[in-house]
Structure formats: structure tokens, C-alpha cells
Amino acid sequence: MIGYPAIGDRIGGYRIDAEIGRGGMGIVYRATQLTLDRPVALKVLDPRLAADQSFVDRFSREATILASLDSPHIIQIFDHGNLEGQLHLAMQYVGGGDLSELVRRDGPLPPHAALLIFCQTLEALGDAHARGIIHRDVKPSNVLLRPGGGEPFAYLCDFGIAQTADGGLTQPGMIAGSWAFMSPERHAGEPATPRSDLYSAACVLWSMLTGRNVYTGTDVQIAISHMNAPVPQLPGSDPLVVSLNRLFWACLAKNPDERPNSAAEALVLARGPLARAAGVPPLSVPKPDSGIFRPARAATVAEGGTSVLDVPPPPRRRPKPLAVLAGVGALALTIGLVFTVLTWSGALGRPVAANTPGVTAPPTSPSSTPTTYECWDGTVAADLAECSFPNGREGLHYVYPSLDPAACVFKDYRESTGAYECPVGARGLIRYRFWRDAAESEKHYTKKYAKAEHSPMLLDDNEVGIVYRSYERVSGIYTMTGLWLDGHLSFSVESSTVADREALLELVEIRAYDQLNGRPRGSTATTGRLG
């Protein structure tokens, strides 16, 4: 039986110079293409595979497709064939090593570098998916880096187990890929899709930022974690961490239907954290337990300092069609993959301090001059407790600084409610709504979303209500809806893609927690952070 070549041997027009690495399907050598005197990476497949004619045919067909790819972040294939019983691929040689070596040597990468590599990997996947090619084994060792200083430049390589529309190089029934980076559906034996590649790419981003894999343990424990453990989230509440957690929450969703529709959509989600990451040092992330035996649930602030919107409840598998219809009722045209109902504690009958009609400011230090406050409606008060809850159209204008009445259309839906509908280009709609009757709004949301996941909702790390989450995409619309401030005010963002929904959410500005009812006279207006 023909074996692997030795250093110095020749395969066709290539001279074997050194071994670069070994994988499950063969060995990669650094070689010289003699006719052009240029270095190449020469992958020689396991000689036993050359005896399987069906495999040889699939290899030739898929290698031809891969060689036709023209992408700046995919390793170029120069040549392929079967020489003297040795199947080989001659590829572009990149001398900067792979991503796993870099992280192992230097530890977690600065967020900006990690996000650049992640975005370049997504570009490569988008180009491959456009040609009907699914990689199926996106992992750090398959991301090569151009040598030299400056910003990283990455190449996705080793499409050796890639899958095309006609099938892949592995036999039916075999699981191809690396367990630590495989999506939940792949661990469950389902076929690979572009969305499973996106999940793997997000796992790679996690490893770049933290220096370790998303889940750890034995292969079986890792598989269980990918299928059942909570979506991992970074600790912290600064804007960069919040946007990164939103990215992970979308791309690492257990249900593939809840992930971005495409690599291009995932790229849109990644642009937010990338813009915030310049100059930020590597993140400090404590080592967590694997989480494989803990119930999949939302984390609270006590669990690492993250907020409930940073750590949403885990997605559930899409229910049967009849269950979806029963759950969405009359809102079937507007409620989508994710909607959130945020209800002020008073509207749900939670205990409220006596004589506290609104949100009070935190204690202030003694001052020789008594502080007076300007309430949201312009009245002057000696204490914020004297200010009422914001309500009506004027309340919307005060609570949501991002509401521009000149760019929106006001609609009275019924006697009890009205709203500003604000289209944002082709991205979708932001709706700011007020309810004249808080009891009706409570009844509306609690009835419609009785089966939704729920947990505390935070504004500036203060609990201000309940967040309800459902995970159904209905009529092609993704919606996030918030109800709060004693049930009188709400907002929602609606769009046809997850990426646009997240972009719209970034545009919603909310008054800071300690200024919800009013603020000290003469102070500067500030906005708060929801989750």
C-alpha cells in the first residue's frame, strides 16, 4: 500500500520540504512548486481513500468547486489530482501560523483584533455559502494568519470535509467536524447548514476573546453543553460587552432558526462591537464551570454582573404550528422571533413604597442649598416623589429622547392607546406607545405572552419590571416590545431580520433611571442603559 511521502520526495511538480500538520484525513506539507519556484501548502490525503472510487469522484468534483472560489479570505487552491495513488491539494501557503497557535502562545486577543478576524471569517463563509459550499469544520486551527505586523489578515482553510449541494467528502452517517465548535443540531445528527457554520465561527470568536472554548469537558459533556447549556455571556455591563453578548446571543442560539439568516447578516451584528473595540485591551474573563448540569436559564446580576438583557433565557425549539398559532393570536402579523414585554413593578401588583408615585432618585449627599426638581411635565417639586409617572404623548417625548415627532406618524389605535410609528429607512420600524389605561396594558401583555419566558428587567442596574421573551418568528417579522413605567409607556422595534432589529434597538434612547420622573433643576439630561 502506498504510504505518505517523505521529506524530499516529489509528487508531480512538487517537492516535499517539511510537514506542517496532520488531520483526520491527511497530512499537510510545506512544498515547493518547482515550475514556479514558489512555496505551497500541499495536502496529501490518507492513501486508503484513493482506493474508494466514489470518494475520488467526490473529491475531484468538490476540489474543482473550491478552486473556483475567488475570496480574499479563503485559501486559494492552485491544483488538485491523483498522482500515483496519492490524492493531493496544492494550496496557497500562509506562513503566519494558525489562530489556535496564536491564542495558545499569547492568550486572549484584544477585542478589536478578535472581531476583525471574526468578520473576515464571516466574509469567507459568505463567499463559500454563495457557491453552495458549507465548511462544516470552522475552528481556530483552520484560520490561518498572514505574517507580519499591523492588523490581522485571516484566511479560512481546510475545506477538506466541506459539504456541497451534492454531498460532502465524508460518508453518509458520519459526523464531520470538531466537537468543541460544532452547533447543537450537528451534535444531534442533523445536516450542516450555513447557520451551523455561523455558530462555529461565533465559538471561534469566544475562544479568541477568552482563551478557552465555549464549553469544556469530555466529548460527551461538550456535546450535551452545546445542546442544553445556557448561551455563554461575557461578564460586565459596559457598551462593548453588551454588544458582544448580543452578538453571541444571536449567533450561538440553540435553535438554528433563531440565528442570523446569513453571514452578511451576522456581519451587521458584528459591526456594533467592532466600532467600540478599538484600543480596548484583552477582556478579563474568570473561568466558569462548564454549566452542563445546570438548568438553562437567564443569569441575574448576582451571577457575574451581567443584566437580564445581556443574558436572555435560552431559546426553545420552535413549537408545532398549531402551538404557534395559539400563542400569537391576533399579534401574528407583528410578533416575531424575539419580543420583550417590560412591565413596571406597580402594574403587576408588586409592593411599592408608600407615597411613591414614581421612581425616586438615589440618596444624595447633604447640601446647604435644598435641591429642587423639575418633573417630566415641567412642574417644580421639592422631591421626585411628588412627580407623577410620565404618561401620554408628552410622557413619551420625555422618556424616549430618541423620539422625533417630526419624523414619525402618530396613530390613535383605540380609545385607550396611541403611538408614534417611526420608520427607519429600509431597516424597519420603531414604535413608541402610551397606554391611557395601565390595567388594560397589563391584561393585554400578560394574556398574550403568558407562556413566554420571564425574568427581571433592569435599567441602569435597577429592577424596573419584568421582561418576557418568546422565540417565534411570525410572518417574517422580528419584534422586541417593552412595556414599563406603571404600564403606561412602551416601545417596540420591528424588522424582517435579526440584524436590523438589533440595529434598531441601538437607536432607542431611554431616560436614565434616576431621571425617569424628573431631574434636579439645572442638571444635564442623561440617558440610561436598558440591560
N, C-alpha and C positions, 0 to 999 in steps of 0.2 A: 504494500500500500504506500502510495506517495505521501510523504510527510511534509512538514513545513520547511521552507527554505532556511538555509543557514546564512550568517553574516558573510558577505562577499559573493553569494550566489547571484545569478541573474535570472530574471523572469521576463522573457521577451526583451524589450528595450530598457529594462530597469535593473539597476544594481542595488542589492540589499546592503544598506550601510549600518543600520542599528535597529534594535527593537524599541518601539515607543510604548506599546501597551498591549494587553491581552483582554479579550472579552469572551462572551459565551459563544460567539460564532466565528472567532478567528483571532489573528494577531495583526497588529498594525506596526509597520516598519517605516523608518525614515529611509528613503531610497533616492537614487539619482536617475532621472530620465536622461539617458545617455545622448539621445539625439539633440536635445536642447540644453543639456548640462544644467538642469535645474532640479532643485530638491522637490520631492513629492512625498506625500503620505500614502503608502501602499498597504491596503488591507487585503490580506490573504485569508480566505475563508477556510473553515475546517475542511480538510481534504475529503472527508467522508461525505460531505454534502454534494461533491461533484459527481458522485455515483447515482444520485437521485435526479433523473432527467426532468421530472416535474419541477423540482426545486431549481434546476439550472435554467429552465424556461422562465420561471417567475423571476429569478434573479436578473436575467438578461432584460426582461421586459421592464422591471422596476428600475434597474440601473439606467436604462435609456431615458426614462421619465425624469429621474433625478438629475441626470446630466444636462437635461434641457432647462433646469431651473436657473433663472437669472436673478439672483438676490444678493445684495451686498453683505448680508449676514448669514448666508448659508455657504458652507464649504463647497467649493466648485469641484465637480467630478470631471477629470480630464479623459479618462479611458476606463474601460472595463472589458473583461473577457475571460476565457477559459484556456489557459496555456498549459499544455501537458498535464491536464487533470487538476490544475490549480486555478480556482476561481479568484479573481482579484479585482479590486477597485483602485485606480490611481487618482488621488485627490490632492487638492491644494494643501501645501504644508504650511502650518502656522506654528511658529517657534516660541510663542509666549506661554505655553503650558495651558492647563485647563483650569476651570473655575474651582474645582474641588481642591486642587493643589494650592491655589491662591488662598482660599479660606483656611485650609489646614495650616498653612505657613504663617499667615498674617492675622488670622482671626476675623471677626465680623468686619464687613466693609462699611465705609461711610455710606449713609443712605443715598446720597446723590449718585455715587458710583454704582451701587447695587441697583438703583432704579434705572439708570442708563442701560445697564446690561439686561435688565428685565425687559425694558422697552425694545431693545434690539432683538432679543429673543422672540418677542411678540411679532416684530416685523418679519422675522424669518418664518415663523409659523404661519403668519398671514399669507406670505408668498407661497408656501408649500400647500396650505389648505386650498388656495385658489386653483391649484393644479390637481386637486383631489387627493393629495398626499397627507396622511396623518403620521406624525413621527412615532408616537407610542412609547418613547423612552427618553423624554426630556428630563435631564438630570445634570448636576454640576459638571460631571466628568465629560459630558457631551457638549459643553460650552467652552470653546477654545478662545484664547485671548491673543490679540496682536501684541507682539513685544514692543517695548519702548515706553516712555513716559507719556504724560498727558492723560486725556480722558480715555477710559477703556473702550475698546472696539472688539465686539464679540462675534463669534461665528458659531452657528449651530451645526453640529456634525453628527456622524454615525446614524444615518437613516437606514442602517442595515436591517432593522426589524420594522421599517416603516410599512404602512398599510395604504394601498391604493384602492380605487373603486373595485378592482378585480381581485382583491385579496392581498395578503402580505407574505413575507418570506417565512413566517412560521406556519406550522401545520395547524389545521383546524383543531380547536380544543385546547391548544397550548396558550398559556398566559405569558405574553411578552412584555417586558418592562422591568423596572426596579421597584420593589415593594414600597420603599420609603417615599417614592414620588408618584405612585400610581393613584388614580382617582378612585373614589368609593365604588363606582359602577364597574370599574375594571377588576377590582378585588372581588366583586360579586359575580364575575364571569361574563359581564356584558361586553359587547364590542366597543372598540375605541372610536371616539368621535373627535372633531376639533375641540369641543369643550373639555374633553378629558386631557388634551394637550395643554389647554389653558390652566387647568387645575395643577398639572405637573409644573408648569412654568411658575405659578404662584408658590408652590412648595420650594422651588429653587430660590425665589426671592426671599422667602422666610429664612432659608439656610444662609444666604448672604448677609442678612441683617442680624442674625442671632448667632451664627457659627455652629448651628446644630439643625438637625432635621425637625420637621413639624411634629412628628411622633416618634417615639423610641421604644425599644424593647425587642422581643423576638419577632420573627417574620409574622407569626400569627397575631401577636399583640399589635404590631403595626397595622396589619390589615383590619383588625377589629377597630382600632382607633380611627382609621380613615373612614370607616363606615359609620361609627357611632359616637366618637368623642366630639366634644364641642369644637367649633371652628376656632383655631388659635387666634389670640389677640395680643397685641403688644401692650404692656402696662404704660400708663401715663395718660395725660389729657391735653397735651399741647396740640396745636393745629396739625403738625406733621404726623404725629401718632394717630390722631383721629382720622386723618385722610388715609393713612396706611391701613388702619383697621377696617375702614370702609372697603378698601380695595381687597383685603383678604376675605372680608365677609362675602363679597360678591364672587370672587374667583375660586374660593375654597368651599363654596356651598356644597352640601352633601348631594342635593338633587341637581343633576346637570342642567335641568331646565331653568334653574334659578341663577345660573352663571351668565356672564356676558354672551351674547349671540355669536361673537366673532372676536378674532384677535384685534381687529380695528376698534371694536367697542371696548375691549379691555385696555387698549392704549389710551382711550379717552379718560378712563378711570384713573390711569396711572399718571396723567399729566398734572393733576392736582398736587399729589405728594411730591412729584419731581420738582415742581416750581418752588416748593417750600424747603427742599432738602439741601440747597446749595450752602456749603460751609458748615453743615452740621456734622459733628464727629460721630463715630460709631455709637449705636444705641447701647445702653446698659440694660440688659435683659436678664433677670435672675432665672436660674434653671428651675423649670417647673417639673411637677410629676407628670407622668405620661398621660394621665386623665382617662385611661382606657376603662377603668372600673367605676368612674364617677358618672352620674347621670348627665346627659347632655342638657344643659340649662344655661340661662344667662348668668353672667357674672355680675356681682354688685361692686359698689365702690370699695367695700372692705376686702375684696379679693384682688388686690393689686392696684387699686387706684383708678380703674377704668370705669367709665359710665355705662349705663344700660344701653345707650345707643352705640357705643363703641363695641359692646359685646352683646349682640342681639341673641335671642333664643335660637337654637339650631333649627334649620329648615326641616320640614317634614316632607315625605314623599307625597307627590300630588295625589289627592284622593280620587275616587271614581267620579266620572262625570256627573252622576246624579247627586253625589255629595257636594260637588262644587256648586251645582245649581241651587241646592237647598241652602248653602252657606252664603251665597252672594245676593240672592233675592233680587230686589229692584235695583241694586247697585251694580248689576252685572256689566254695565257699559263703562263703568269708571273705576272700579276697584280692581287692582291688578296684583302683580307678584308680591309687592310689599305695600301694606298700608299701615299707618300707625295712628291710633287714637289716643290722645294725651289729655287726660281729664283732671282738672283741678280737684284737689282732695275734697273741698267742700261740696262739690257736685255729687260725689259718691257717698256722702254722709260720713266722711272721716272727721274725727274730732278737730275742731278749730278753736284756738284760744278765744276766750270771751272778749267781746268788744274789739274784735279784729276783723273788720270787713274786708281787708285787703292784705297784701303782702307787706310786712313791716321790714324796715331796714335793720341791718345788724347793729348791735350796740355801738355807740360812738364814744370817743373819749370825752371827758368833761371839758367844757369850754366856758369862758367867761361871758361869751355872747351866745344867747339862745339861738339854736338853729331853727329856721322856719323852712317849710317845704312848699313847693308848687306841685299841686296834684296834676294828674294827667289831663284834666279838663280845664286847667288854668287857675283854679281856685287856690287860695293860700291857706295852709294849715300849720298848726304848731307841731303836729305829729303825723306821720304817714298813716297811722291807724284811723285818722279822720278822713282819709281819702277813700272814695268808693272804688269798686272794681272798674277798670276800663270797660266800656260797652258801646255798642252802636258803631256807626261809621267812624266817629271821632276816635273811639277806642282803638279801632283797627289802625288808624293813622298813627296813633301814639305808640302802640305796642310793636308794630312792624315798620321800622324806619325804611325798609326796602319797598314798601307800598307806594307807588307813584300813581295817584288817581288819574293824572293826565294820560298815562299810557295804558290804562285799564278800562274795562267796561263794567259798570255797576248793574247788578240784576237783583230784583226782589223775587226770590223763588216762591215765597209764600208769606203769609202774614207774620210768621214767626222768625223768618230768617232772610238775610240778604248777603250779597257777596260781591267783591271785586274780582273779575276774571282778567288775568294779565297774561296774554300770550308772549312768549319769549322766542322770537324768530321761529325757526322750524323745530326747535327742541321740545316744545310742549307748552304747558300752562301752569301758572301759579295762581291758586285761588285763595283769597283771604275772605273768611266768612265770619259773620257775627250772628249769634242766636239771641233773640229777644227773650226767649223762654229757656232758661238753663235746664229745667226739668225735661223739656221736650228733647233737647240735645242729648241729655244723658240717656233717655229712653231710646232715642234713635241709635246711638252708637253701641250701647250695651246690648241691645237686642240684635242688631245686625252682626256684631262681632263677638257674640257670646262664646263662640268656640275658639277664638283667637288666643294665641299665647299672650301673656301679660306679665309685666314687671314694672317696678318704679321708674318714673321718668324724671330726669334731672335737668335742671337749668343752673349753670354755674355751680355744679356740685350740690345743689339744693333740690330736695324732692318737691316737685310741684304737681304731681299727678300720677296717672297710670299710663303706661304705653302698651297698646295692644298691637300684636303683629300677626298677620296672616301671610301665607306664602303662595297665593294663587295668582296666576296671570290670566286675566279675563278680557276677552275681546281685544287682545293685543295691547292693553294699556297697563302700565305700571304706575301705581299711585302710592304716595305716602301722605297720610292725613293726620293732623294734630288738633286735638280739642283740649282746651285748658282755660285757665283764668275763670274759675267757677262755672265752667261750661258755656261761657258767653262768646268766646273768640276761638277761631281755629284757622288753620291754613292747610293747604294740600298742594302737592306737586304731581303733575300727571304728564306722562310721556310714553312713547312707544318703545323706548329702550331703557335698560338699566343705566347705561352710561349717561344718557340725557337726564334721567330722573335724578341721579346723583349730582349732576352739574346744576340742575335747577335748585336742588336743596341747598347748595353752596350759596345761592343768591338770596336766600331768605335770611334777613337780618331781624333779630329779636332784641327787644329792650333788655338790658341787664337785669338780673334778678332783684337787686336792691333798688331798682328804679321802675319796677313794674307799675306801681300805683302813682308814683311821683318821685321827685328828687329834691335834694336841698336846693334852695333858691340860689341861682348864680353858678351852679355846678355845670360841668360839661356832660352832655349826653353820652352814654356809653351803651354798647350792645353786648349781649351775653352769648354764651356758647351752649347750645342745646345738645347735651350728650357729648 
